């Protein structure tokens, strides 16, 4: 699945911190796939600001991330939980659309 820098950052923040052993192993692998390489950080001028906000200069730098069926299921559940908790912002809408989550 092709994901932008913002998509990747949002998904990294949505991943569950707890779960069964299989979930946590998959989340660990998914975090690695979504994370940024040193080259990506340099090429896109990715930096964390003083308040913890992440900035970058490259506007369109998508990465093709392989997301398996179980990882997809984990992401969808995390996004639905986020929606049910009323914690969705406008920034999240593109990832909800990419994962086929509707109202």
C-alpha positions as CSV (number, residue, x, y, z in Angstrom):
1,X,0.0,0.0,0.0
2,X,1.4,3.4,-0.9
3,X,1.6,5.7,2.1
4,X,2.7,9.3,2.4
5,X,4.9,10.6,5.2
6,X,1.8,11.9,7.0
7,X,0.0,8.5,6.6
8,X,3.0,6.7,8.1
9,X,3.4,9.1,11.0
10,X,-0.4,8.8,11.8
11,X,-0.3,5.0,11.6
12,X,2.7,4.8,13.8
13,X,0.7,6.7,16.5
14,X,-2.4,4.5,16.1
15,X,-0.7,1.2,16.6
16,X,-1.8,-0.6,19.8
17,X,0.8,-0.7,22.6
18,X,-0.8,-3.9,24.1
19,X,-2.3,-7.1,22.8
20,X,-1.7,-10.7,22.5
21,X,1.8,-12.0,21.5
22,X,0.9,-12.3,17.8
23,X,-0.5,-8.8,17.7
24,X,2.5,-7.3,19.3
25,X,4.9,-9.2,17.0
26,X,3.0,-8.0,14.0
27,X,2.8,-4.4,15.3
28,X,6.6,-4.5,15.9
29,X,7.2,-5.5,12.2
30,X,4.7,-3.0,11.0
31,X,6.4,-0.2,13.0
32,X,9.7,-1.1,11.4
33,X,8.1,-1.0,7.9
34,X,6.4,2.4,8.6
35,X,9.5,3.9,10.2
36,X,11.9,6.1,8.2
37,X,15.4,5.2,7.0
38,X,18.3,7.6,7.4
39,X,18.1,8.3,3.7
40,X,14.4,9.2,3.9
41,X,15.1,11.4,6.9
42,X,17.9,13.3,5.0
43,X,16.1,13.4,1.6
44,X,12.8,14.7,3.0
45,X,14.4,16.8,5.7
46,X,12.3,15.1,8.4
47,X,12.9,16.7,11.9
48,X,11.2,16.6,15.2
49,X,10.5,20.1,16.6
50,X,10.9,21.4,20.1
51,X,7.2,20.5,21.0
52,X,7.5,17.0,19.6
53,X,5.8,17.9,16.3
54,X,7.4,16.3,13.1
55,X,8.2,18.5,10.1
56,X,9.4,17.6,6.6
57,X,10.0,19.5,3.4
58,X,9.1,16.9,0.8
59,X,5.4,17.1,0.2
60,X,4.9,13.9,-1.9
61,X,7.2,11.1,-0.9
62,X,5.1,8.0,-0.8
63,X,6.5,4.6,0.2
64,X,5.0,1.2,-0.8
65,X,4.5,-0.6,2.5
66,X,3.6,-4.3,2.5
67,X,0.7,-4.7,4.9
68,X,-0.4,-8.3,5.4
69,X,-4.0,-9.4,6.2
70,X,-3.4,-9.6,10.0
71,X,-1.6,-6.2,10.1
72,X,-4.5,-4.7,8.0
73,X,-6.9,-6.2,10.6
74,X,-5.0,-4.7,13.5
75,X,-4.9,-1.2,11.8
76,X,-8.6,-1.3,11.0
77,X,-9.4,-2.2,14.6
78,X,-7.2,0.5,16.0
79,X,-8.8,3.1,13.6
80,X,-12.3,2.0,14.6
81,X,-11.4,2.1,18.3
82,X,-10.1,5.6,17.7
83,X,-13.3,6.6,15.9
84,X,-15.5,5.1,18.7
85,X,-13.5,7.1,21.3
86,X,-14.1,10.3,19.3
87,X,-10.4,10.9,18.7
88,X,-10.4,11.3,14.9
89,X,-9.2,14.5,13.3
90,X,-9.3,15.7,9.8
91,X,-5.7,14.5,9.3
92,X,-6.9,11.0,9.9
93,X,-9.5,10.9,7.1
94,X,-7.1,9.9,4.3
95,X,-5.9,6.8,6.3
96,X,-9.5,5.9,7.1
97,X,-10.3,6.1,3.4
98,X,-7.2,4.0,2.5
99,X,-8.3,1.3,4.8
100,X,-11.9,1.4,3.7
101,X,-13.4,2.6,7.0
102,X,-16.7,4.4,6.6
103,X,-19.1,6.0,9.1
